[in-house]
């Protein structure tokens, strides 16, 4: 029998009826090739369903973070929103409902982050998802020689250090149950570098690097760590921008338009879902074809 034809597993008829697949070895590989869905896969049966889960979203009271919070809430997920804007947090609480947890937290402050983790675990008993959306661009339209170190440090403190602090505070609770999904928000600027945006571009490149490291470090657990690099996603702020400025941004995108919040939320939802089992340490693209790798 040749390697690519070799059938593995039991020939018990009852077991066969419970499975829609016959496992085969790939040619030149010892990796089984499942050509059909195995409905009784242990890995899928042991994963939590959406209504059981708790998702923490930093910067979740507005913009991309809030769009994802709304999406996950419709799945029955208990959403915990961390933000520094009291007015936006109040609005988010009203829109997400009483099951949501909205906390004022500065993610650059380790004590506040760990206190938030403890508070959420006490209320829900678990942490399943961490999404790091909190971030700032810092001063832009300036060349590297003009960059102020204080501004550079401020951008890195929130975009990079903040993502690490939340990882350190929330992921241990995931590892206790051997399940978790982490999504770090990166940017096309971190992949290609935007002239005049040194601090922001470098910080998002650091986020991508951190994602790759963490994905490898915890690949032998039930934790999956990934990043998402969008180009321009249209939010309310763009409604007040001149048409020529929007055109300048979209001219770099082959699809010639901004991404939408719905498109962002749909991709982000998959990345943090129980269905995302085989991808970790990866930076997903959401740039309308702009990214070159």
Helices and strands as residue ranges (DSSP letters): G 3-5, H 13-17, E 24-25, E 32-33, H 42-45, G 50-52, E 54-58, H 63-74, E 78-83, H 86-96, E 101-104, H 110-124, E 129-132, G 144-146, H 149-156, I 157-161, H 162-175, E 180-185, H 188-192, H 198-217, E 223-230, G 236-240, H 243-250, H 261-271, E 282-286
